[in-house]
Amino acid sequence: MPLAPVPADRAPALDDQAASAKDDRSKHQLEAELAGLGPRLERLQTALFAERRRALLIILQGRDCSGKDGVVRHVGRLFNPQGLHVTGFGVPTAVERAHDFLWRIHAAVPARGTIGLFNRSQYEEVLVPRVHQEISRDEWERRYRQINDFERMLTEQGTTVVKFLLHISREEQRRRLLARLDDPEKHWKFDPVDLKERARWDAYTEAYREVLARTSTPAAPWYVVPADRKPLRDLLVGETVLGVLETMRPAFPPADPSLERYRDELA
């Protein structure tokens, strides 16, 4: 079942219990159900591309090891790659820092007819500097308003925005970090900086709770995804994206009767 959006002005708990969901389906069943969404997602994507009037922007946020890359791989592969544009946002470059914090985000917004998938987003510029005490409360309050205005503008211009917080428990993050150390082929994924960020767990929890409460809007809702179990995480994101696309109801352009005259030439 698709996830329910976070109500506006209501901060969810984001405790360890919320990172898991009771579900008796096996890994194989969950993966099979996700794969089964593929034909419906691709048909809706094709209709979106054919009408070329609107776009869909999917935003993924979450702590280290929460599975943003995994969702990009497992959900993203259900779409036609020609109409899917994935953007990963790292530490801003010197050029990016010379502009307003939304400059690089706006440049990556998907064109009409396409789907954009953001691995991290504008919310990095609220969460990280707040937790590191690099900006004042007045500044992060101002950024909430600017982000809401930006996302409302996008929706008014035809881009549907859907945002996912991949919520992982502290213990599951510890296991995944250890798994990176145990596997030589995953050493490249381990960054000691992640441990420093992990030490700020409570501060990030409070920052995320406020972000959800202040920026989950009818124009651009947030969905909290229990992310401790990877196959369930992926399926919940896939089902919710499918529900959003079905609500958008993209339609193929009407048939052009004038094209019938070419049938004889192809006989």
N, C-alpha and C positions, 0 to 999 in steps of 0.2 A: 504494500500500500504506500502511496506517496506520503511524504512527511507533511506535517502541519507547519505553517509559518510561525515564526516567533511573533507574539502580539506586540504591537507598538507600546513603548514605554513600560515594558515588563521584562525585567532581567531574569533569565532562567538560572537555575542553581549552578550548573556546570560543575557538579561534583563527580566523583569517580563512578558513582552508580549510573549517572546519565551517559557514561561512555559505553555502556553495554546495553543490549536489548534482549529480552527473552525471545528466543527463536529456536525451534527444534529442527529446522531444516539443516541438512548436511552441507558441507562445502560444495559438493558436486551439484546438489539441488539448487543452491543459490547461484552458482556459476551458470547452470543451465537456464535458469529463469532470466538472468541478465542477458545471456546470448539471445534468448527468445524475444527480447525487446528490440533487437536489431532491425528487423524488417519494418516495424512500425516507425521507429526513429528515423530510419533512412528515407522512408517515403515522405514523412513530414518535412524532413530536411530538404528533400528534392522540391517539394511544393514551395517551401520558403524561398529557395533559390530561384524557382521559376517565376514567382510573382514579383520578386525583387523590390518589395515595398518596405519590408521590416527586417530586423536582425534580432538575434538572441545572444545575450552576454551571460555566461556562466562564470561565477567567481568562486574560487576555492581558497579558504583560509584555514589555518590550523597550526598547532604547535609543531615543532620538529618531530618527525616520525609519525605524524598523524595520517599520512597516506595521500598527500596531494598528488605526488607523482604517480601513485598507483591508480588513483581515479582517472588521471589523464590517460594512462595506458588502457585501462579496462573499460571505461565508459567511452573514452574518446574513439576507440577503435570501432565502435558501433556505427559511427558516422562515416560518410564519404569524406576522405581527407581533403579533397579539392575545395570543399565548402566549410572546412573547420580550420580555424586559426588559433593556435596555442601560443600564449605569451607567458613567459616566466619573468617575474620581477625580482631582481636581486637588490643589492645595495645600490642606491642611486649613484650614477657617475657624476663627475664634476660638471658636465654639460647639463645633466638633468637637475642637479642642485642649483644651477644658475636660473632655473625657471620655477614657476609655482609648482606645488607638489602634485597637482593633477595634470600637468603638461604631458608627461610621458604616458599617463593612463589614457588620456583622450586620444592620443596618437594611435593607440592600439585597439580602440573600440572597433568592433567588426562592422564592415560595410553592409549595406542593405542586401539581403539575400543570403547572408552568411551567419555562421555561428562562431562566437569567440569564446575561448576557454582560458581564463586567467589563473595561473598558478601564483598565488599571492596577488596583491592589488593595492589600491589606494589606502586600504586599511593599515598597511604597514606603517604609513606615515602618521597614524594616530596611535597605534599600539606601542611600537618600539620606542619612539621618542618620549612617550608618556612614561613607560616603565623605567627607562633610563634617565628620567628627569631632565630631558634636554629641552622640553617645552613646558610652558606654564599651563595651568588649568584654563586660563582664558584662551590660550591658543588652541588647545585640543577641543574646547567647546566650540570655537570658531570653525575648526575643521569638520566637526560633526555637521554643522549647518551647511558648509560649503559642499560636503559630500552629498548630503540630501538634495541640495539644489541641483548639483551636477547629475545625479541619478534621475531626478525628476525630469530634467531637461532631456536626457537620453530617451526616457520613455515617451515623452511628448513628441519626440522626433522619430519614434517608431522602433526603438530598441528596447526589447523586454529584458529586464535585469533580474537575475535570480542568484542568490548568494548562499553558499554552504559553509558552515563552520564544522570542520571535521574534528569532533571532540574525543580526545584520547585520555585515558586515565594515566596517572603518574606511574603506576606499576607497569602498565603495558608499554609506556615510553621507555622505561628502564630496560625491559626485555628486548625491545627493538634496538636500542643503542648497544646493548651487549652483543646482540646478534651481528651487528656490524663489526664489532671487534673480533668476534669468533670466526668470521669468514674473511679470508684474505682478499677475496674478490669484491668485498664490500668495504674494505678499509678506506677507499677513496670517498665513501659517503660519510665517514665519521669526521666530525669537526669538533675539537675541544671547546670551541665557543659554545656549542650546544649545551655543554654542561654548565657554563656560566648562565645561560638563559634558563636552564632547568632550575637553577638555584633561585630564580625569581618567579617560581611557579605561582605563588599566591598573588603576586602583583599582576601577572599576566591574566590570571583568572578574573580578577576584579576589572581589569581593563577590557577584557572580552565581554564581560557581563554588561558593562556600560555601553560598549559599542553596539551590542545587540539591542539593548533597550532604546538607544537613541537613534539608531539608523535602520531598524526594521520598519519599513513603511509599506503602504499599499502599492506604491510605485516600484519598490525594490525590496521585497521581503527577504529576511534571513531564514535559513533552515538549519537546525542543529542536527548533525548526523552522528549517532553513536559509532565510533570508529575503532573500537578495540578489536572487532572481528572484521577482517578485511573483506571477505566476500559479501557479508551483509551490508557493510558500508557502501560498497560499489553498487549493489542492487538498489539500495534506498536512494542513492543519488540518481541512478538511471531511471527508476520509476518516477521520481519527482520531476526530472527533466522532461520525461515523456508527458506527464500531466500538464506541464507548462506549455509544451508545444501543442498539445491537443486543445488547450484553452485558447491559444493563439489562432488556431484553425487556419493555417496557411492553405491557400487554394491555388490550384493550377489555373492559368489563364484560360478563358473560354475558348472553345474550338473556333478556328477561323474557317468558315465555309469556302472562302476564296481559294484555299489550298487544294480543294478537290480537283481543280483544273490540271494539277500536276500528276494526277493518278495515271492518266493515259501515257504520259512520258515514261513512267516507271514500269509500264506493263511489259 
